[in-house]
Structures are given as C-alpha cells and as structure tokens.
Amino acid sequence: MSEDVRPPQAWLAEAIAHEEAGRLDEAERLLEQLIAAAPKYHPALLQAGVLAFKRGRKPASLDLFQRAVALAPDNAVYHRNLAEMYRALARLDEAVHHGRRAVELSPNDQLSHYNLGVILYDNMEIAEARAAIRRAMAIDPTMPAAHFELAESLLVTGEFAEGWEEYEWRFKMPTAPQLLPPTDRPHWDGKPVDTLMLIGDQGFGDTIQFARYIPRVAERCRELIVACSEEMFPIVRQQPGVKRYFDRWEQAPEFAAYCPLSGLPRLFGTNLETIPAPIPYLHADPARTARWRERIETLTPDGYRRIGLVWAGRPTHGNDFNRSMKLSDLAPLTALPGVAFVSLQMGEAQGQIGGYFGRAPLINLGPEIRDFEDTMAILDILERVVTVDTSVAHLAGAMDKPVSIMLPFAPEWRWLLDRSDSPWYPSVTLFRQTSAGRWADPVAAVARSLGSAATV
C-alpha cells in the first residue's frame, strides 16, 4: 500500500466494493493493508469490524469497533455498531451504554433509537424498549423493523390487539421473502370464501404453533389449500378441512383469496383468553411409533427413564446465538442417575456428541430421523423432552407431550414473561435464564425437576 498514491478513502471504497460483491477475502486483505498503513483511519477500523462480525469473528470485531470509537468518540454510528457487538456477546450493560450514547449524539437518527430499543428488549427493559422504538417510529413512521420490534414488545407482554396489527409489518421488512408470486387475488379478510390458500410463511415452529387455527379457517371456506414446505406436510395433513397441500408454486391450484398462516391470530382476534387450544392437534403414527419403540428399547438400559434432548436450533436462525447452547452446558442433567437421554438433535450440533462423557447414556437418533413423523413417533415413546426453543418444543406441545423448554433471558414473544407455563401448550414447562447468556440456572432447574419427578 505504501507504493499506492491513492488516498485511504479510495482503498476503503474498493474494499467495500469487494465486500458487497461477496469477495470477502479480497476485502479483508485490503482493509488489513489499509489499517497497517493508516492505523488511525477509523472508517477502515469500522469497516473491518463489520466484516469480522459478518465472518463470525466476534472478538476481533469487538476490538476493531472499540478502536474506532476510541479514535472518534463522538461518532454516533460507531457507538451504534459497538452496541450491537456487545449485544451479540450478551454484554448487555455495555450495549445499553453505547446505545444510549448513540442516541445522545444523534437524537434524530431513527436507527439509533431502533437499535437501542432492540438492546433494551434483550435486557428485559420492555417499557423502555417500547419507548425507544416509538421514538424511532416518530422519526420514520414507515420503518418496518421498528413496527415489527414494537409488535414483539407488545406480544411478549400479552398486549395482543395492537401487537397483531404491528406484526403485519413483518412482510415489509427488507429481508422478508416474497409471500407468493404476483397475484390479483385479495388477502383474506376472514369472511366466508370459496377457495382459500393458507401459506406457511415462517419457520417450522411458527407453522406448528399456528396450525391450530386451520380447522377454524376450514369452517369459513368451501375448499382449503395450504402452501408450505415439504417438511410440514406431516403437520398440515393432520388438520381437519385441508383439501390439498403443496410445496411448489407451479403446483398451486386456483384460489379466491390467500392468507399467511401467521396472520390468523389477528384475523380471529386472539387474546390470552381466546387462544385456540384443541390440544392435542398432532398425533404420532402408531405403526411408526411401534418401530421406534423397538429400536429405542434395544438401545436403552432396562428400567432407565427415557428423556429426549435438543440443545441447539438451526444456526441460520437470526436469534440462534441467543437461543442455542452447547451439549456440555447440560452436564448437570447428564449426571442424573437412572436416566437415558435420547438425542433428537439435528444438524451440525450433532457433532458435539463425539465429545460426550456424561454419566447418563446418550443415544444419538439424529442421523436416523427422516422427518417430523419420525420425531413425533419418538416423542410418543419418551417420558419427556428437554429442549431449547426449537420446532421440537412446538411439536411436543402440540402433541400434549411433557416438554421442558429452556429459554434465553429475552424470550421470543410467544413465551410471554414471568411465567413457567404457556397458554399455547398446556404440557409445556418453561425454564428461563436469569441473566443474558447464562444457561446454568435453567439447566440446574430442569435437573432439579427431573430429579424430583424420579422420587414421586
């Protein structure tokens, strides 16, 4: 770089262009050269921090953001980014400090107010979070992310009426996928209709949770069809009234109106007292249950209690850093006597089983599970499942199977606040973190509950 006569701004622009084009290695190389030649050029430090965060190098990202803020302490954007980095590391007091500083430095910046609101939500300062989000909305009433964050802050406290309305802004988020191909058909208003298409528009857990509304929808239309991923077919086909389901738009039949599955609570005016609860609304196939029972009986010691385990969700989930843990965090559970744990864990986290040395036997069924029908059959056999906030939690709840859900300090809205039960699933018991990022407390509480159950 010392031989290049271009100013640092030109090098930075080139690095940003590489990053936007997906050439991250080239971007990182240029930024390293630029920082080595001009270590006090703080825009390069900020950009390098953003890139490091994107590549999963959180400690390096934090160091770069801190250096940028030290060089330009009155730059609101730098404080905003540093606050987000502390949030990702569950260092929420520091995140709040820098979030507030960003707002002080740039009181008319809706992004600073919004980011502060997100951090305050994570710190369980819900009223303050809501106030910050409303300030962002006052500056920019059309900001979808602010409306969606407001929705979550309302729904988590059970304020469903306004919450469901704000929740509709999720479709206007920049990252929101297109709900369906262009159509002249209307969004369903809840009135009787001839042919209606429901769309499984969110993740597996949401689809399972909101599938409870399908029978009520079927009462208002002659023919009900459902568009969803193939993985959800075992869930959808169990719901009364569904005439057809598909997973490719070229398979879509004619329809008179459409509605996202996650929009049904709003259309039905759902509040805490009127949540549809026809539990169970999912059932395991008896023949598949019999096959899995034989398999599990050959793998578990006689007389041992069989408890299911799931400790991590899908890594690409936006909140995965908050909701997932490591298998090693479950050590107090796996030290329990007379218990055989059955892993229903899927994905990369299965690899952690190779380093398992707990007292209790751990049977890894993940590689053998083909679909949710298999999972339901296994759940039918187990005494209980212990899980983080994943689709398995919803599946067990919808089947009315005992399930212990370990929640992060800032839970998703559906689990509400300050309660150990759920109005969505009567068989659920909730175990909450008492501080951000600390799994020891809910894990210990689950261990105590399992130990107590053994003595009854």
Backbone hydrogen bonds, N-H to C=O, Kabsch-Sander energy under -0.5 kcal/mol:
donor,donor_aa,acceptor,acceptor_aa,energy
4,D,1,M,-1.8
10,A,7,P,-1.1
11,W,7,P,-1.3
12,L,8,P,-2.8
13,A,9,Q,-2.4
14,E,10,A,-2.0
15,A,11,W,-2.2
16,I,12,L,-2.6
17,A,13,A,-2.2
18,H,14,E,-2.2
19,E,15,A,-2.4
20,E,16,I,-2.8
21,A,17,A,-1.5
22,G,19,E,-1.6
23,R,18,H,-2.8
24,L,22,G,-1.5
27,A,23,R,-2.1
28,E,24,L,-2.7
29,R,25,D,-2.4
30,L,26,E,-2.2
31,L,27,A,-2.3
32,E,28,E,-2.4
33,Q,29,R,-2.0
34,L,30,L,-2.6
35,I,31,L,-2.8
36,A,32,E,-2.1
37,A,33,Q,-1.9
38,A,34,L,-2.6
41,Y,38,A,-2.1
42,H,40,K,-1.6
44,A,41,Y,-1.2
45,L,41,Y,-1.0
46,L,42,H,-2.5
47,Q,43,P,-2.3
48,A,44,A,-2.6
49,G,45,L,-2.1
50,V,46,L,-2.3
51,L,47,Q,-2.3
52,A,48,A,-2.5
53,F,49,G,-2.2
54,K,50,V,-2.2
55,R,51,L,-1.6
56,G,53,F,-1.6
57,R,52,A,-3.0
58,K,56,G,-1.1
61,S,57,R,-2.4
62,L,58,K,-2.8
63,D,59,P,-2.1
64,L,60,A,-2.1
65,F,61,S,-2.5
66,Q,62,L,-2.6
67,R,63,D,-2.1
68,A,64,L,-2.0
69,V,65,F,-2.5
70,A,66,Q,-2.3
71,L,67,R,-1.5
72,A,68,A,-1.8
75,N,72,A,-1.7
76,A,74,D,-0.7
79,H,75,N,-1.7
80,R,76,A,-2.4
81,N,77,V,-2.4
82,L,78,Y,-2.5
83,A,79,H,-2.5
84,E,80,R,-1.8
85,M,81,N,-1.9
86,Y,82,L,-2.4
87,R,83,A,-2.1
88,A,84,E,-2.1
89,L,85,M,-1.2
90,A,87,R,-1.9
91,R,86,Y,-2.8
92,L,90,A,-1.0
95,A,91,R,-1.8
96,V,92,L,-2.9
97,H,93,D,-2.0
98,H,94,E,-2.2
99,G,95,A,-2.4
100,R,96,V,-2.8
101,R,97,H,-1.9
102,A,98,H,-2.1
103,V,99,G,-1.6
104,E,100,R,-2.3
105,L,101,R,-2.2
106,S,102,A,-1.7
109,D,106,S,-1.8
110,Q,108,N,-0.8
113,H,109,D,-1.6
114,Y,110,Q,-2.6
115,N,111,L,-3.0
116,L,112,S,-2.1
117,G,113,H,-2.2
118,V,114,Y,-2.2
119,I,115,N,-2.2
120,L,116,L,-2.8
121,Y,117,G,-2.1
122,D,118,V,-2.2
123,N,119,I,-1.6
124,M,121,Y,-2.1
125,E,120,L,-3.0
126,I,124,M,-0.8
129,A,125,E,-2.6
130,R,126,I,-2.7
131,A,127,A,-2.0
132,A,128,E,-2.2
133,I,129,A,-2.4
134,R,130,R,-2.4
135,R,131,A,-1.8
136,A,132,A,-1.9
137,M,133,I,-2.2
138,A,134,R,-1.8
139,I,135,R,-1.5
140,D,136,A,-2.4
143,M,140,D,-1.6
147,H,143,M,-1.8
148,F,144,P,-2.6
149,E,145,A,-2.4
150,L,146,A,-2.5
151,A,147,H,-2.2
152,E,148,F,-2.0
153,S,149,E,-2.1
154,L,150,L,-1.8
155,L,151,A,-3.1
156,V,152,E,-2.3
157,T,154,L,-0.7
158,G,155,L,-1.8
159,E,154,L,-2.6
160,F,158,G,-1.7
163,G,159,E,-1.5
164,W,160,F,-3.1
165,E,161,A,-1.0
166,E,162,E,-2.3
167,Y,163,G,-1.9
168,E,164,W,-0.8
168,E,165,E,-0.9
169,W,166,E,-1.8
170,R,167,Y,-1.7
171,F,168,E,-1.2
172,K,169,W,-1.7
173,M,170,R,-1.1
176,A,173,M,-1.7
188,W,258,Y,-3.7
193,V,220,R,-2.4
196,L,223,E,-2.4
197,M,257,A,-2.3
198,L,196,L,-0.6
198,L,225,I,-2.8
199,I,259,C,-2.0
200,G,198,L,-0.5
200,G,227,A,-3.5
201,D,199,I,-1.6
207,T,203,G,-2.3
208,I,204,F,-2.5
209,Q,205,G,-2.6
210,F,206,D,-2.8
211,A,207,T,-1.1
212,R,209,Q,-0.7
213,Y,210,F,-1.7
214,I,211,A,-1.7
216,R,213,Y,-0.6
217,V,213,Y,-2.1
218,A,214,I,-2.5
219,E,215,P,-0.9
220,R,217,V,-2.3
221,C,218,A,-1.0
222,R,193,V,-1.2
222,R,194,D,-1.0
223,E,194,D,-2.5
224,L,241,G,-0.6
225,I,196,L,-2.7
226,V,244,R,-2.1
227,A,198,L,-3.2
228,C,226,V,-0.6
228,C,246,F,-2.4
232,M,229,S,-1.7
233,F,230,E,-1.7
235,I,232,M,-0.9
236,V,232,M,-2.6
237,R,233,F,-2.6
238,Q,235,I,-0.8
239,Q,236,V,-2.0
242,V,239,Q,-1.4
243,K,224,L,-2.9
243,K,241,G,-0.5
244,R,224,L,-1.1
246,F,226,V,-2.0
251,Q,248,R,-2.2
252,A,249,W,-1.7
256,A,195,T,-2.6
257,A,195,T,-1.3
258,Y,186,P,-1.9
259,C,197,M,-2.1
261,L,199,I,-3.2
263,G,260,P,-1.8
264,L,261,L,-1.5
267,L,263,G,-1.8
268,F,264,L,-2.3
269,G,266,R,-1.6
270,T,265,P,-2.7
274,T,271,N,-1.2
279,I,277,A,-2.1
281,Y,398,A,-1.9
282,L,398,A,-1.1
289,T,285,D,-2.6
290,A,286,P,-2.3
291,R,287,A,-1.7
292,W,288,R,-2.3
293,R,289,T,-2.6
294,E,290,A,-1.9
295,R,291,R,-1.8
296,I,292,W,-3.0
297,E,293,R,-2.4
298,T,294,E,-1.2
299,L,295,R,-0.6
299,L,296,I,-0.9
300,T,296,I,-1.7
304,Y,301,P,-1.6
305,R,338,G,-2.6
307,I,305,R,-0.7
307,I,340,A,-2.2
308,G,384,R,-2.9
309,L,342,V,-2.3
310,V,386,V,-1.8
317,H,314,R,-2.0
320,D,317,H,-1.9
322,N,319,N,-1.3
323,R,319,N,-1.7
324,S,320,D,-2.2
325,M,311,W,-2.8
329,D,326,K,-1.5
330,L,327,L,-1.9
331,A,328,S,-1.3
333,L,330,L,-1.2
334,T,330,L,-2.2
335,A,331,A,-0.8
336,L,333,L,-2.1
339,V,336,L,-0.7
340,A,305,R,-3.5
341,F,339,V,-0.5
341,F,361,P,-2.9
342,V,307,I,-2.9
343,S,341,F,-0.6
343,S,363,I,-3.3
344,L,309,L,-2.4
344,L,342,V,-0.5
350,Q,347,G,-1.9
351,G,348,E,-2.2
352,Q,349,A,-1.6
353,I,350,Q,-2.1
354,G,351,G,-1.3
355,G,352,Q,-1.5
356,Y,353,I,-1.9
359,R,334,T,-0.6
360,A,334,T,-2.8
363,I,341,F,-3.2
364,N,362,L,-0.6
365,L,343,S,-1.7
365,L,363,I,-0.9
368,E,365,L,-1.8
369,I,365,L,-0.9
369,I,366,G,-1.2
370,R,368,E,-0.6
375,T,371,D,-1.7
376,M,372,F,-2.6
377,A,373,E,-2.0
378,I,374,D,-2.4
379,L,375,T,-2.6
380,D,376,M,-1.7
381,I,377,A,-0.6
381,I,378,I,-1.4
382,L,378,I,-1.4
383,E,306,R,-2.5
384,R,306,R,-0.9
385,V,402,P,-1.5
386,V,308,G,-2.9
387,T,385,V,-0.5
387,T,404,S,-2.7
388,V,310,V,-1.1
389,D,406,M,-0.5
390,T,388,V,-1.7
393,A,390,T,-0.7
394,H,390,T,-1.2
395,L,391,S,-2.6
396,A,392,V,-2.6
397,G,393,A,-2.2
398,A,394,H,-2.9
399,M,395,L,-1.3
400,D,397,G,-1.1
401,K,396,A,-3.0
403,V,427,S,-1.7
404,S,385,V,-2.6
405,I,403,V,-0.6
405,I,429,T,-2.6
406,M,387,T,-2.7
406,M,404,S,-0.6
407,L,405,I,-0.6
407,L,431,F,-3.1
415,W,412,E,-1.9
416,L,413,W,-1.8
422,S,425,Y,-0.5
428,V,425,Y,-1.5
429,T,403,V,-2.4
430,L,420,S,-3.0
431,F,405,I,-2.8
433,Q,407,L,-1.7
438,R,435,S,-1.8
439,W,437,G,-0.8
443,V,439,W,-2.2
444,A,440,A,-2.4
445,A,441,D,-2.2
446,V,442,P,-2.3
447,A,443,V,-2.5
448,R,444,A,-2.3
449,S,445,A,-2.2
450,L,446,V,-2.6
451,G,447,A,-2.4
452,S,448,R,-2.6
453,A,449,S,-2.1
454,A,450,L,-1.5
455,T,451,G,-0.8
455,T,452,S,-0.9
456,V,452,S,-0.7
456,V,453,A,-0.6
